[in-house]
């Protein structure tokens, strides 16, 4: 599942003890396992070998260039949602011709750069977008490859903020309107109808929602293929991961549940979906993000204070919601474990950050090993939607990032210097003058 484990009393990433990284590079600190990234990609790649396919890693889940480089070297394509992500992929050595461009609000400049870089396909979200792409392609004397995103109106049973496949969401075009949209798009001279795409949500932990969506869309795909010569069908991403690790509890019952039929694995995913997809005779695209990167990373933080109020035990740490916003935004669960294993009693604790928001917390009333000031904790499963969603709120610098490969560890993103946070800001000229006037006034008086 991943390469974070205790060796004796120390928590390791592959062959490197995490406490040594914390002391050397400081905290908060993101640490990624290259072997875990590789293993997850290859497991999915092998599982779907029964169809021609392209795995397009969702860059939005983790856009660190070394992460992207690791996957590019494995032959990964990339699912991008901005012009900036496309440039990141290229800088990391990724092939733009293996990129699909998603998102509801593509700007004219983003469309232009994607056309100039010859991406594999645009995943189009609306008819006005089709018209815009056609217009820009005509100006550039190019033919734009497109796939319309169908909204199958399938509830994925996930958090309301990460479900994308129902008519309550902003994404895609309603299922019953798709054939009319393709008919109109076929008359736009600078478009090439290359495929059809869908995506129903994120952190989906059973195969059933995917099964329902694919079964619903397959007949539509066949009709469109026969009429317009489609090359591919993208079934999107969204495969979930297990966030409740046994590292903290050593709970044998939990491990038994992981092996049960309720946990989505690449093998189960492929076994149920490939029989539906193989008869299409199309290239199948997948756009996983969290499945590959989620359990490949942790966020290390230092306990600054232990605060007991009589009713609560607060572990105040140096990481905050600006570093990892998922618990505050989604009420998401992350297992929290000490870098040095501690035996003995546990205490119900709230792990909270230093930001002046009540929502700046990572857990509430969770039984955790008793730790003290200066101890280090790891927030597990932080490799997806962690650093990429970080901010400078409270003028806090962005955390450093480390990639581990066996016994090697390298910094792959420097800790942001505080002065860099406001480096692009300017003082309005009249405020500079005002400051000088006030200073002169105080001297005169």
Helices and strands as residue ranges (DSSP letters): E 4-7, E 10-13, E 16-17, H 18-25, E 29-33, H 34-47, E 53-58, G 59-61, H 65-72, E 77-80, H 83-91, G 96-98, E 99-101, H 108-116, E 121-124, H 127-139, E 144-151, E 173-174, G 175-177, H 178-185, E 191-197, H 208-228, E 232-234, H 252-258, H 266-277, G 278-280, E 283-286, H 290-293, G 294-296, E 297-308, E 313-317, H 326-330, E 336-338, E 346-352, E 361-369, E 376-379, G 387-389, G 393-395, E 400-405, E 408-413, H 418-421, H 429-444
